Protein backbone atom coordinates (compact mmCIF):
# COMPACT_ATOMS: atom_id res chain seq x y z
CA UNK A 1 0.00 0.00 0.00
CA UNK A 2 1.30 3.43 -0.93
CA UNK A 3 0.29 5.91 1.76
CA UNK A 4 -0.69 9.21 0.17
CA UNK A 5 -2.41 11.63 2.52
CA UNK A 6 -3.11 13.97 -0.40
CA UNK A 7 -5.64 11.40 -1.64
CA UNK A 8 -7.56 11.35 1.65
CA UNK A 9 -11.13 12.44 2.33
CA UNK A 10 -12.63 15.13 4.55
CA UNK A 11 -15.18 14.22 7.21
CA UNK A 12 -16.99 16.45 9.68
CA UNK A 13 -16.78 14.87 13.12
CA UNK A 14 -17.33 16.36 16.57
CA UNK A 15 -17.91 19.80 15.06
CA UNK A 16 -14.59 19.83 13.16
CA UNK A 17 -13.83 18.98 9.55
CA UNK A 18 -11.01 16.44 9.58
CA UNK A 19 -8.78 15.21 6.76
CA UNK A 20 -8.64 11.41 6.85
CA UNK A 21 -6.34 8.98 5.04
CA UNK A 22 -7.29 5.29 4.83
CA UNK A 23 -5.60 2.12 3.66
CA UNK A 24 -6.27 -1.59 3.69
CA UNK A 25 -9.57 -3.39 3.04
CA UNK A 26 -12.70 -1.46 3.95
CA UNK A 27 -14.13 -4.60 5.56
CA UNK A 28 -11.07 -5.14 7.74
CA UNK A 29 -11.02 -4.55 11.48
CA UNK A 30 -10.56 -0.78 11.98
CA UNK A 31 -7.28 0.54 13.38
CA UNK A 32 -7.21 4.30 14.03
CA UNK A 33 -3.70 5.84 14.17
CA UNK A 34 -3.11 9.28 15.73
CA UNK A 35 -0.05 11.47 15.11
CA UNK A 36 1.87 13.73 17.48
CA UNK A 37 2.12 17.51 17.79
CA UNK A 38 3.13 19.17 14.48
CA UNK A 39 2.41 15.84 12.75
CA UNK A 40 -0.26 14.57 10.36
CA UNK A 41 -1.41 11.35 8.72
CA UNK A 42 1.61 11.66 6.45
CA UNK A 43 3.93 11.60 9.47
CA UNK A 44 2.44 8.25 10.53
CA UNK A 45 3.08 6.57 7.16
CA UNK A 46 6.20 4.74 8.49
CA UNK A 47 3.86 2.90 10.87
CA UNK A 48 0.64 2.84 8.83
CA UNK A 49 2.21 1.17 5.80
CA UNK A 50 3.78 -1.83 7.59
CA UNK A 51 0.69 -2.22 9.78
CA UNK A 52 -1.47 -2.41 6.68
CA UNK A 53 0.82 -5.06 5.20
CA UNK A 54 0.90 -7.14 8.41
CA UNK A 55 -2.79 -6.90 9.31
CA UNK A 56 -5.96 -7.51 7.33
CA UNK A 57 -7.17 -4.23 8.74
CA UNK A 58 -8.69 -0.91 7.78
CA UNK A 59 -6.03 1.64 8.74
CA UNK A 60 -7.52 5.09 9.46
CA UNK A 61 -5.22 8.09 9.97
CA UNK A 62 -6.84 11.46 10.64
CA UNK A 63 -5.14 14.83 10.75
CA UNK A 64 -6.07 16.04 14.23
CA UNK A 65 -7.68 19.46 14.58
CA UNK A 66 -5.35 22.29 13.59
CA UNK A 67 -2.88 19.90 11.96
CA UNK A 68 -2.19 18.91 8.37
CA UNK A 69 -5.20 19.51 6.15
CA UNK A 70 -7.82 19.51 8.92
CA UNK A 71 -9.87 22.53 9.94
CA UNK A 72 -8.30 25.31 12.01
CA UNK A 73 -11.17 26.66 14.13
CA UNK A 74 -10.80 29.83 16.19
CA UNK A 75 -12.36 28.29 19.30
CA UNK A 76 -9.59 27.09 21.62
CA UNK A 77 -12.00 24.63 23.22
CA UNK A 78 -11.82 22.51 20.04
CA UNK A 79 -8.13 21.85 20.75
CA UNK A 80 -8.48 20.52 24.29
CA UNK A 81 -7.36 16.91 24.63
CA UNK A 82 -10.87 15.92 25.74
CA UNK A 83 -12.33 17.62 22.67
CA UNK A 84 -9.88 15.87 20.35
CA UNK A 85 -10.79 12.53 21.93
CA UNK A 86 -14.45 13.29 21.27
CA UNK A 87 -13.64 14.19 17.67
CA UNK A 88 -11.87 10.84 17.19
CA UNK A 89 -14.89 8.98 18.62
CA UNK A 90 -17.22 10.98 16.35
CA UNK A 91 -14.99 10.20 13.37
CA UNK A 92 -15.26 6.49 14.15
CA UNK A 93 -19.04 6.88 14.24
CA UNK A 94 -19.02 8.67 10.88
CA UNK A 95 -16.97 5.80 9.42
CA UNK A 96 -19.35 3.17 10.88
CA UNK A 97 -16.72 1.85 13.31
CA UNK A 98 -18.62 0.82 16.42
CA UNK A 99 -15.41 -0.47 18.03
CA UNK A 100 -11.82 -0.07 16.87
CA UNK A 101 -8.18 -0.52 17.79
CA UNK A 102 -6.58 2.82 18.68
CA UNK A 103 -2.89 3.69 18.28
CA UNK A 104 -1.57 7.08 19.40
CA UNK A 105 1.88 8.64 19.33
CA UNK A 106 2.95 11.33 21.83
CA UNK A 107 0.21 14.01 21.74
CA UNK A 108 -1.95 11.54 19.84
CA UNK A 109 -1.20 9.07 22.62
CA UNK A 110 -2.58 11.48 25.20
CA UNK A 111 -5.72 11.81 23.08
CA UNK A 112 -5.93 8.02 22.77
CA UNK A 113 -5.43 7.47 26.51
CA UNK A 114 -8.18 10.03 27.21
CA UNK A 115 -10.55 8.00 25.06
CA UNK A 116 -9.42 4.83 26.81
CA UNK A 117 -10.21 6.36 30.21
CA UNK A 118 -13.57 7.84 29.18
CA UNK A 119 -14.97 5.44 26.58
CA UNK A 120 -13.13 2.13 26.96
CA UNK A 121 -16.05 0.03 25.56
CA UNK A 122 -15.39 1.64 22.16
CA UNK A 123 -11.84 0.29 22.03
CA UNK A 124 -10.78 -3.19 21.00
CA UNK A 125 -7.25 -2.36 22.12
CA UNK A 126 -5.12 0.68 22.91
CA UNK A 127 -1.50 1.26 21.89
CA UNK A 128 0.45 4.25 23.19
CA UNK A 129 3.81 5.20 21.66
CA UNK A 130 5.94 7.61 23.70
CA UNK A 131 2.87 8.94 25.49
CA UNK A 132 2.04 10.28 28.94
CA UNK A 133 -1.01 10.86 31.14
CA UNK A 134 -0.20 14.56 31.38
CA UNK A 135 1.61 16.32 34.23
CA UNK A 136 0.35 15.42 37.70
CA UNK A 137 2.23 18.04 39.75
CA UNK A 138 0.40 21.42 39.61
CA UNK A 139 3.50 23.62 39.72
CA UNK A 140 5.19 21.65 36.94
CA UNK A 141 1.98 21.91 34.95
CA UNK A 142 1.90 25.70 35.37
CA UNK A 143 5.54 25.94 34.29
CA UNK A 144 4.84 23.82 31.21
CA UNK A 145 1.81 25.97 30.34
CA UNK A 146 4.04 29.06 30.43
CA UNK A 147 6.62 27.32 28.23
CA UNK A 148 3.93 26.24 25.78
CA UNK A 149 2.50 29.77 25.63
CA UNK A 150 5.95 31.10 24.72
CA UNK A 151 6.30 28.38 22.08
CA UNK A 152 2.90 29.30 20.64
CA UNK A 153 4.04 32.91 20.31
CA UNK A 154 7.19 31.69 18.58
CA UNK A 155 5.11 29.65 16.12
CA UNK A 156 3.08 32.71 15.16
CA UNK A 157 6.10 35.03 15.00
CA UNK A 158 8.42 32.82 12.91
CA UNK A 159 6.98 29.43 12.00
CA UNK A 160 9.99 28.14 10.06
CA UNK A 161 12.37 29.05 12.88
CA UNK A 162 10.12 27.28 15.39
CA UNK A 163 10.03 24.09 13.31
CA UNK A 164 13.81 24.11 13.00
CA UNK A 165 14.20 24.65 16.75
CA UNK A 166 11.59 21.97 17.53
CA UNK A 167 13.29 19.40 15.32
CA UNK A 168 16.66 20.21 16.88
CA UNK A 169 15.32 19.36 20.34
CA UNK A 170 16.06 16.19 22.34
CA UNK A 171 12.88 14.43 21.17
CA UNK A 172 14.36 14.26 17.68
CA UNK A 173 17.93 13.26 18.51
CA UNK A 174 17.36 9.69 17.37
CA UNK A 175 15.93 10.81 14.02
CA UNK A 176 19.11 12.56 12.95
CA UNK A 177 20.55 9.18 11.97
CA UNK A 178 17.78 8.75 9.38
CA UNK A 179 19.57 11.22 7.12
CA UNK A 180 19.06 14.64 5.59
CA UNK A 181 16.51 13.44 3.02
CA UNK A 182 14.18 12.14 5.75
CA UNK A 183 14.65 15.25 7.89
CA UNK A 184 13.78 17.49 4.95
CA UNK A 185 10.57 15.55 4.28
CA UNK A 186 9.68 15.70 7.98
CA UNK A 187 10.35 19.45 8.03
CA UNK A 188 8.20 20.03 4.94
CA UNK A 189 5.38 17.97 6.48
CA UNK A 190 5.37 20.13 9.60
CA UNK A 191 5.50 23.36 7.62
CA UNK A 192 2.45 22.23 5.64
CA UNK A 193 0.28 22.74 8.74
CA UNK A 194 -1.31 26.08 9.57
CA UNK A 195 0.80 27.81 12.25
CA UNK A 196 -2.32 29.20 13.92
CA UNK A 197 -3.66 25.66 14.33
CA UNK A 198 -0.43 24.42 15.89
CA UNK A 199 -0.25 27.41 18.24
CA UNK A 200 -3.83 26.83 19.42
CA UNK A 201 -3.16 23.11 19.80
CA UNK A 202 -0.16 23.82 21.99
CA UNK A 203 -2.02 26.35 24.14
CA UNK A 204 -5.17 24.25 24.71
CA UNK A 205 -3.96 20.69 24.16
CA UNK A 206 -0.39 20.71 25.45
CA UNK A 207 0.56 18.89 28.64
CA UNK A 208 0.49 22.18 30.51
CA UNK A 209 -3.18 22.70 29.67
CA UNK A 210 -4.28 19.07 29.84
CA UNK A 211 -6.22 17.76 32.83
CA UNK A 212 -3.95 14.89 33.94
CA UNK A 213 -5.29 11.35 33.75
CA UNK A 214 -3.29 9.66 36.49
CA UNK A 215 -6.32 9.33 38.75
CA UNK A 216 -8.40 7.78 35.98
CA UNK A 217 -6.07 5.08 34.69
CA UNK A 218 -8.05 2.34 36.43
CA UNK A 219 -11.01 3.29 34.21
CA UNK A 220 -9.04 2.33 31.09
CA UNK A 221 -10.28 -1.26 31.09
CA UNK A 222 -8.90 -2.24 27.70
CA UNK A 223 -5.86 -4.29 26.60
CA UNK A 224 -3.09 -1.70 26.39
CA UNK A 225 0.33 -1.83 24.77
CA UNK A 226 2.87 0.77 25.89
CA UNK A 227 5.59 1.22 23.26
CA UNK A 228 8.68 3.24 24.07
CA UNK A 229 12.10 3.64 22.50
CA UNK A 230 14.77 2.14 24.75
CA UNK A 231 16.92 5.27 24.29
CA UNK A 232 14.11 7.60 25.45
CA UNK A 233 14.87 7.49 29.18
CA UNK A 234 12.23 10.08 30.12
CA UNK A 235 9.40 8.18 28.47
CA UNK A 236 10.71 4.79 29.58
CA UNK A 237 10.13 5.99 33.13
CA UNK A 238 6.72 7.41 32.21
CA UNK A 239 5.74 4.11 30.56
CA UNK A 240 6.67 2.21 33.73
CA UNK A 241 4.44 4.55 35.75
CA UNK A 242 1.57 4.13 33.29
CA UNK A 243 1.96 0.37 33.31
CA UNK A 244 1.67 0.34 37.09
CA UNK A 245 -1.65 2.21 36.95
CA UNK A 246 -3.34 0.65 33.95
CA UNK A 247 -5.38 -2.52 34.58
CA UNK A 248 -4.29 -4.48 31.48
CA UNK A 249 -0.93 -3.19 30.32
CA UNK A 250 1.96 -4.71 28.39
CA UNK A 251 5.14 -2.68 27.96
CA UNK A 252 7.41 -2.98 24.91
CA UNK A 253 10.82 -1.31 24.67
CA UNK A 254 12.13 -0.91 21.12
CA UNK A 255 15.92 -1.12 20.94
CA UNK A 256 17.84 1.43 18.89
CA UNK A 257 15.02 3.98 19.09
CA UNK A 258 14.29 7.21 20.89
CA UNK A 259 10.98 9.03 21.27
CA UNK A 260 9.59 8.27 17.80
CA UNK A 261 10.12 4.50 17.83
CA UNK A 262 7.72 4.03 14.90
CA UNK A 263 9.94 6.26 12.74
CA UNK A 264 13.36 5.21 14.00
CA UNK A 265 12.61 1.45 14.03
CA UNK A 266 9.41 1.11 11.98
CA UNK A 267 9.64 -2.62 11.23
CA UNK A 268 10.18 -3.64 14.86
CA UNK A 269 7.53 -1.23 16.12
CA UNK A 270 4.95 -2.35 13.55
CA UNK A 271 5.73 -6.00 14.32
CA UNK A 272 5.03 -5.70 18.04
CA UNK A 273 1.87 -3.63 17.49
CA UNK A 274 0.57 -6.03 14.83
CA UNK A 275 1.26 -9.01 17.11
CA UNK A 276 -0.58 -7.29 19.96
CA UNK A 277 -3.61 -6.43 17.81
CA UNK A 278 -3.69 -9.93 16.33
CA UNK A 279 -3.57 -11.44 19.81
CA UNK A 280 -6.32 -9.15 21.03
CA UNK A 281 -8.51 -10.10 18.08
CA UNK A 282 -7.94 -13.78 18.81
CA UNK A 283 -9.05 -13.24 22.41
CA UNK A 284 -12.15 -11.37 21.27
CA UNK A 285 -12.94 -14.22 18.88
CA UNK A 286 -12.56 -16.74 21.68
CA UNK A 287 -9.74 -18.64 19.98
CA UNK A 288 -7.03 -17.66 22.46
CA UNK A 289 -6.78 -17.41 26.24
CA UNK A 290 -7.12 -13.87 27.61
CA UNK A 291 -4.03 -11.70 27.39
CA UNK A 292 -2.09 -11.22 30.64
CA UNK A 293 -3.56 -8.56 32.91
CA UNK A 294 -0.28 -8.08 34.77
CA UNK A 295 2.47 -5.87 33.43
CA UNK A 296 4.89 -7.59 31.08
CA UNK A 297 7.79 -6.16 29.16
CA UNK A 298 9.18 -6.89 25.73
CA UNK A 299 12.64 -5.75 24.65
CA UNK A 300 12.98 -5.41 20.89
CA UNK A 301 15.86 -4.83 18.54
CA UNK A 302 15.36 -3.79 14.94
CA UNK A 303 14.75 -7.35 13.87
CA UNK A 304 14.00 -9.59 16.82
CA UNK A 305 12.12 -9.66 20.10
CA UNK A 306 12.63 -11.40 23.40
CA UNK A 307 10.18 -11.37 26.31
CA UNK A 308 10.67 -11.29 30.03
CA UNK A 309 8.53 -10.42 33.06
CA UNK A 310 8.78 -6.83 34.21
CA UNK A 311 7.70 -4.57 37.01
CA UNK A 312 5.41 -2.21 37.05
CA UNK A 313 7.84 17.61 26.98
CA UNK A 314 6.06 15.27 24.35
CA UNK A 315 5.54 15.76 20.63
C-alpha positions as CSV (number, residue, x, y, z in Angstrom):
1,X,0.0,0.0,0.0
2,X,1.3,3.4,-0.9
3,X,0.3,5.9,1.8
4,X,-0.7,9.2,0.2
5,X,-2.4,11.6,2.5
6,X,-3.1,14.0,-0.4
7,X,-5.6,11.4,-1.6
8,X,-7.6,11.4,1.6
9,X,-11.1,12.4,2.3
10,X,-12.6,15.1,4.6
11,X,-15.2,14.2,7.2
12,X,-17.0,16.5,9.7
13,X,-16.8,14.9,13.1
14,X,-17.3,16.4,16.6
15,X,-17.9,19.8,15.1
16,X,-14.6,19.8,13.2
17,X,-13.8,19.0,9.5
18,X,-11.0,16.4,9.6
19,X,-8.8,15.2,6.8
20,X,-8.6,11.4,6.9
21,X,-6.3,9.0,5.0
22,X,-7.3,5.3,4.8
23,X,-5.6,2.1,3.7
24,X,-6.3,-1.6,3.7
25,X,-9.6,-3.4,3.0
26,X,-12.7,-1.5,4.0
27,X,-14.1,-4.6,5.6
28,X,-11.1,-5.1,7.7
29,X,-11.0,-4.6,11.5
30,X,-10.6,-0.8,12.0
31,X,-7.3,0.5,13.4
32,X,-7.2,4.3,14.0
33,X,-3.7,5.8,14.2
34,X,-3.1,9.3,15.7
35,X,-0.1,11.5,15.1
36,X,1.9,13.7,17.5
37,X,2.1,17.5,17.8
38,X,3.1,19.2,14.5
39,X,2.4,15.8,12.8
40,X,-0.3,14.6,10.4
41,X,-1.4,11.4,8.7
42,X,1.6,11.7,6.4
43,X,3.9,11.6,9.5
44,X,2.4,8.2,10.5
45,X,3.1,6.6,7.2
46,X,6.2,4.7,8.5
47,X,3.9,2.9,10.9
48,X,0.6,2.8,8.8
49,X,2.2,1.2,5.8
50,X,3.8,-1.8,7.6
51,X,0.7,-2.2,9.8
52,X,-1.5,-2.4,6.7
53,X,0.8,-5.1,5.2
54,X,0.9,-7.1,8.4
55,X,-2.8,-6.9,9.3
56,X,-6.0,-7.5,7.3
57,X,-7.2,-4.2,8.7
58,X,-8.7,-0.9,7.8
59,X,-6.0,1.6,8.7
60,X,-7.5,5.1,9.5
61,X,-5.2,8.1,10.0
62,X,-6.8,11.5,10.6
63,X,-5.1,14.8,10.7
64,X,-6.1,16.0,14.2
65,X,-7.7,19.5,14.6
66,X,-5.3,22.3,13.6
67,X,-2.9,19.9,12.0
68,X,-2.2,18.9,8.4
69,X,-5.2,19.5,6.1
70,X,-7.8,19.5,8.9
71,X,-9.9,22.5,9.9
72,X,-8.3,25.3,12.0
73,X,-11.2,26.7,14.1
74,X,-10.8,29.8,16.2
75,X,-12.4,28.3,19.3
76,X,-9.6,27.1,21.6
77,X,-12.0,24.6,23.2
78,X,-11.8,22.5,20.0
79,X,-8.1,21.8,20.7
80,X,-8.5,20.5,24.3
81,X,-7.4,16.9,24.6
82,X,-10.9,15.9,25.7
83,X,-12.3,17.6,22.7
84,X,-9.9,15.9,20.4
85,X,-10.8,12.5,21.9
86,X,-14.5,13.3,21.3
87,X,-13.6,14.2,17.7
88,X,-11.9,10.8,17.2
89,X,-14.9,9.0,18.6
90,X,-17.2,11.0,16.4
91,X,-15.0,10.2,13.4
92,X,-15.3,6.5,14.2
93,X,-19.0,6.9,14.2
94,X,-19.0,8.7,10.9
95,X,-17.0,5.8,9.4
96,X,-19.4,3.2,10.9
97,X,-16.7,1.9,13.3
98,X,-18.6,0.8,16.4
99,X,-15.4,-0.5,18.0
100,X,-11.8,-0.1,16.9
101,X,-8.2,-0.5,17.8
102,X,-6.6,2.8,18.7
103,X,-2.9,3.7,18.3
104,X,-1.6,7.1,19.4
105,X,1.9,8.6,19.3
106,X,2.9,11.3,21.8
107,X,0.2,14.0,21.7
108,X,-1.9,11.5,19.8
109,X,-1.2,9.1,22.6
110,X,-2.6,11.5,25.2
111,X,-5.7,11.8,23.1
112,X,-5.9,8.0,22.8
113,X,-5.4,7.5,26.5
114,X,-8.2,10.0,27.2
115,X,-10.5,8.0,25.1
116,X,-9.4,4.8,26.8
117,X,-10.2,6.4,30.2
118,X,-13.6,7.8,29.2
119,X,-15.0,5.4,26.6
120,X,-13.1,2.1,27.0
121,X,-16.0,0.0,25.6
122,X,-15.4,1.6,22.2
123,X,-11.8,0.3,22.0
124,X,-10.8,-3.2,21.0
125,X,-7.2,-2.4,22.1
126,X,-5.1,0.7,22.9
127,X,-1.5,1.3,21.9
128,X,0.5,4.2,23.2
129,X,3.8,5.2,21.7
130,X,5.9,7.6,23.7
131,X,2.9,8.9,25.5
132,X,2.0,10.3,28.9
133,X,-1.0,10.9,31.1
134,X,-0.2,14.6,31.4
135,X,1.6,16.3,34.2
136,X,0.3,15.4,37.7
137,X,2.2,18.0,39.8
138,X,0.4,21.4,39.6
139,X,3.5,23.6,39.7
140,X,5.2,21.6,36.9
141,X,2.0,21.9,34.9
142,X,1.9,25.7,35.4
143,X,5.5,25.9,34.3
144,X,4.8,23.8,31.2
145,X,1.8,26.0,30.3
146,X,4.0,29.1,30.4
147,X,6.6,27.3,28.2
148,X,3.9,26.2,25.8
149,X,2.5,29.8,25.6
150,X,5.9,31.1,24.7
151,X,6.3,28.4,22.1
152,X,2.9,29.3,20.6
153,X,4.0,32.9,20.3
154,X,7.2,31.7,18.6
155,X,5.1,29.7,16.1
156,X,3.1,32.7,15.2
157,X,6.1,35.0,15.0
158,X,8.4,32.8,12.9
159,X,7.0,29.4,12.0
160,X,10.0,28.1,10.1
161,X,12.4,29.1,12.9
162,X,10.1,27.3,15.4
163,X,10.0,24.1,13.3
164,X,13.8,24.1,13.0
165,X,14.2,24.6,16.8
166,X,11.6,22.0,17.5
167,X,13.3,19.4,15.3
168,X,16.7,20.2,16.9
169,X,15.3,19.4,20.3
170,X,16.1,16.2,22.3
171,X,12.9,14.4,21.2
172,X,14.4,14.3,17.7
173,X,17.9,13.3,18.5
174,X,17.4,9.7,17.4
175,X,15.9,10.8,14.0
176,X,19.1,12.6,12.9
177,X,20.5,9.2,12.0
178,X,17.8,8.8,9.4
179,X,19.6,11.2,7.1
180,X,19.1,14.6,5.6
181,X,16.5,13.4,3.0
182,X,14.2,12.1,5.8
183,X,14.6,15.2,7.9
184,X,13.8,17.5,5.0
185,X,10.6,15.5,4.3
186,X,9.7,15.7,8.0
187,X,10.4,19.5,8.0
188,X,8.2,20.0,4.9
189,X,5.4,18.0,6.5
190,X,5.4,20.1,9.6
191,X,5.5,23.4,7.6
192,X,2.4,22.2,5.6
193,X,0.3,22.7,8.7
194,X,-1.3,26.1,9.6
195,X,0.8,27.8,12.2
196,X,-2.3,29.2,13.9
197,X,-3.7,25.7,14.3
198,X,-0.4,24.4,15.9
199,X,-0.3,27.4,18.2
200,X,-3.8,26.8,19.4
201,X,-3.2,23.1,19.8
202,X,-0.2,23.8,22.0
203,X,-2.0,26.3,24.1
204,X,-5.2,24.2,24.7
205,X,-4.0,20.7,24.2
206,X,-0.4,20.7,25.5
207,X,0.6,18.9,28.6
208,X,0.5,22.2,30.5
209,X,-3.2,22.7,29.7
210,X,-4.3,19.1,29.8
211,X,-6.2,17.8,32.8
212,X,-4.0,14.9,33.9
213,X,-5.3,11.4,33.8
214,X,-3.3,9.7,36.5
215,X,-6.3,9.3,38.7
216,X,-8.4,7.8,36.0
217,X,-6.1,5.1,34.7
218,X,-8.0,2.3,36.4
219,X,-11.0,3.3,34.2
220,X,-9.0,2.3,31.1
221,X,-10.3,-1.3,31.1
222,X,-8.9,-2.2,27.7
223,X,-5.9,-4.3,26.6
224,X,-3.1,-1.7,26.4
225,X,0.3,-1.8,24.8
226,X,2.9,0.8,25.9
227,X,5.6,1.2,23.3
228,X,8.7,3.2,24.1
229,X,12.1,3.6,22.5
230,X,14.8,2.1,24.7
231,X,16.9,5.3,24.3
232,X,14.1,7.6,25.4
233,X,14.9,7.5,29.2
234,X,12.2,10.1,30.1
235,X,9.4,8.2,28.5
236,X,10.7,4.8,29.6
237,X,10.1,6.0,33.1
238,X,6.7,7.4,32.2
239,X,5.7,4.1,30.6
240,X,6.7,2.2,33.7
241,X,4.4,4.5,35.7
242,X,1.6,4.1,33.3
243,X,2.0,0.4,33.3
244,X,1.7,0.3,37.1
245,X,-1.6,2.2,36.9
246,X,-3.3,0.6,33.9
247,X,-5.4,-2.5,34.6
248,X,-4.3,-4.5,31.5
249,X,-0.9,-3.2,30.3
250,X,2.0,-4.7,28.4
251,X,5.1,-2.7,28.0
252,X,7.4,-3.0,24.9
253,X,10.8,-1.3,24.7
254,X,12.1,-0.9,21.1
255,X,15.9,-1.1,20.9
256,X,17.8,1.4,18.9
257,X,15.0,4.0,19.1
258,X,14.3,7.2,20.9
259,X,11.0,9.0,21.3
260,X,9.6,8.3,17.8
261,X,10.1,4.5,17.8
262,X,7.7,4.0,14.9
263,X,9.9,6.3,12.7
264,X,13.4,5.2,14.0
265,X,12.6,1.4,14.0
266,X,9.4,1.1,12.0
267,X,9.6,-2.6,11.2
268,X,10.2,-3.6,14.9
269,X,7.5,-1.2,16.1
270,X,4.9,-2.3,13.6
271,X,5.7,-6.0,14.3
272,X,5.0,-5.7,18.0
273,X,1.9,-3.6,17.5
274,X,0.6,-6.0,14.8
275,X,1.3,-9.0,17.1
276,X,-0.6,-7.3,20.0
277,X,-3.6,-6.4,17.8
278,X,-3.7,-9.9,16.3
279,X,-3.6,-11.4,19.8
280,X,-6.3,-9.2,21.0
281,X,-8.5,-10.1,18.1
282,X,-7.9,-13.8,18.8
283,X,-9.0,-13.2,22.4
284,X,-12.2,-11.4,21.3
285,X,-12.9,-14.2,18.9
286,X,-12.6,-16.7,21.7
287,X,-9.7,-18.6,20.0
288,X,-7.0,-17.7,22.5
289,X,-6.8,-17.4,26.2
290,X,-7.1,-13.9,27.6
291,X,-4.0,-11.7,27.4
292,X,-2.1,-11.2,30.6
293,X,-3.6,-8.6,32.9
294,X,-0.3,-8.1,34.8
295,X,2.5,-5.9,33.4
296,X,4.9,-7.6,31.1
297,X,7.8,-6.2,29.2
298,X,9.2,-6.9,25.7
299,X,12.6,-5.7,24.7
300,X,13.0,-5.4,20.9
301,X,15.9,-4.8,18.5
302,X,15.4,-3.8,14.9
303,X,14.8,-7.4,13.9
304,X,14.0,-9.6,16.8
305,X,12.1,-9.7,20.1
306,X,12.6,-11.4,23.4
307,X,10.2,-11.4,26.3
308,X,10.7,-11.3,30.0
309,X,8.5,-10.4,33.1
310,X,8.8,-6.8,34.2
311,X,7.7,-4.6,37.0
312,X,5.4,-2.2,37.1
313,X,7.8,17.6,27.0
314,X,6.1,15.3,24.3
315,X,5.5,15.8,20.6
